[in-house]
Amino acid sequence: MLKLINHPIILYKYFTKDLFKFFLFSLFFLIILIFFIDLIELFRRSSNKIGVNHLLKADFMDLAGMASLKIIGNIQKILPFAALIGSIACFNQWRKKNYYVISKASGVSLWKILSPILVCFFFVGLFSIIVLNPFSTLMNKKYENLETLFFGKVNIQELSFDTKGFWIKHISGKRNLIINANKIDEKTNTLFDLNIFEYDDAKIFKKKVKAQKGKFTSQKLLLYNVQSIDENYKVTNFKKFSYSINFDSSQLSVATKKPDKIFLLDFPYYLIKMKSYGLNISKHLVHFFKLICQPFLIISMILLSASLMLRSNERKIEVGIVSLSLVVGFSLYFIGDFIFALGFSEKLPPLLAGFGPTLIGLFSGCYLISDIDEIKYVKKK
């Protein structure tokens, strides 16, 4: 260690490689653990379940293949945890070997040690959202297809644009419609559990139409099992009813894309399209901001663990510091999930919900790291 002090570049490479090694060990351990948890859950689900054609039953290789399809998505999710656990283990070793004390005594600050490490892990996060994200989306689609095959899951997507489902605004002169549907099957352009509110051009309510099912066909919305309630509360029932509407059914495939099924680089296209259709994009914005924050979330995990693990050199409090670092890191992650949930439910603005948790972690970590350097400097004097 002392020999490396006179060679800063070699020293920084050594520290970066050391932390990256612990990170890879942690990542590998977590992947294996989650893989077996997924496999056990699939075994449980398949024990008394037969596929959609009542002939297929998944064997071990089928279930192992399904669990392996989730690996890339799991890697993307657990990168911050792997960075946290790996950095805690690495910094704990540095404490035992007094690496930071020796470096500080030689005039190398903690920021100088961490800078190349943070740059390295920023690119790890960037790799995750640019490379792993598209593969994760494709693998999840294959997983869902196998899930349908072996477990008979119906692949009708729950709508997620707001708590009341999917909305279409249709304005055409004297008849203006607001269409609400709870579920949608984008493959057949079919809407389920519809509520249609009809207004005139003065925005005066004319009637409400409820339908069990609706389907877009050649510039028409064909409704089935319909109940109409006009402004005078007169109820009329129809087996079929139709509206002339110029809504392009291809818009449904855009509208029904869940945020986690969209590639990062495709987000701008979907957001622009959805906004042009008058759709609520809050959930998609929150997910988009959360995705692009991942490199900074990984960095914040490393900063927090360094600020806590390297604060003291006393070995007596080793268990306490490790536990505190884990609690702080996991708390940041789960508080972040809570804030994301508030953003998804539109209780918080998307920008705040998407960036808030990561910014809290970054500012807290930066402040605590600077505080360590100040404390060491004061003690030294």
Secondary structure as GFF3:
##gff-version 3
##sequence-region A 1 381
A	DSSP	three_ten_helix	4	6	.	.	.	ID=ss1
A	DSSP	alpha_helix	8	46	.	.	.	ID=ss2
A	DSSP	alpha_helix	60	69	.	.	.	ID=ss3
A	DSSP	alpha_helix	71	97	.	.	.	ID=ss4
A	DSSP	alpha_helix	99	105	.	.	.	ID=ss5
A	DSSP	alpha_helix	110	127	.	.	.	ID=ss6
A	DSSP	pi_helix	128	132	.	.	.	ID=ss7
A	DSSP	alpha_helix	133	151	.	.	.	ID=ss8
A	DSSP	beta_strand	157	158	.	.	.	ID=ss9
A	DSSP	beta_strand	166	172	.	.	.	ID=ss10
A	DSSP	beta_strand	175	185	.	.	.	ID=ss11
A	DSSP	beta_strand	190	199	.	.	.	ID=ss12
A	DSSP	beta_strand	205	217	.	.	.	ID=ss13
A	DSSP	beta_strand	220	230	.	.	.	ID=ss14
A	DSSP	beta_strand	235	244	.	.	.	ID=ss15
A	DSSP	alpha_helix	251	255	.	.	.	ID=ss16
A	DSSP	three_ten_helix	259	261	.	.	.	ID=ss17
A	DSSP	three_ten_helix	264	266	.	.	.	ID=ss18
A	DSSP	alpha_helix	267	276	.	.	.	ID=ss19
A	DSSP	alpha_helix	282	292	.	.	.	ID=ss20
A	DSSP	alpha_helix	294	309	.	.	.	ID=ss21
A	DSSP	three_ten_helix	315	317	.	.	.	ID=ss22
A	DSSP	alpha_helix	318	344	.	.	.	ID=ss23
A	DSSP	alpha_helix	350	380	.	.	.	ID=ss24
###
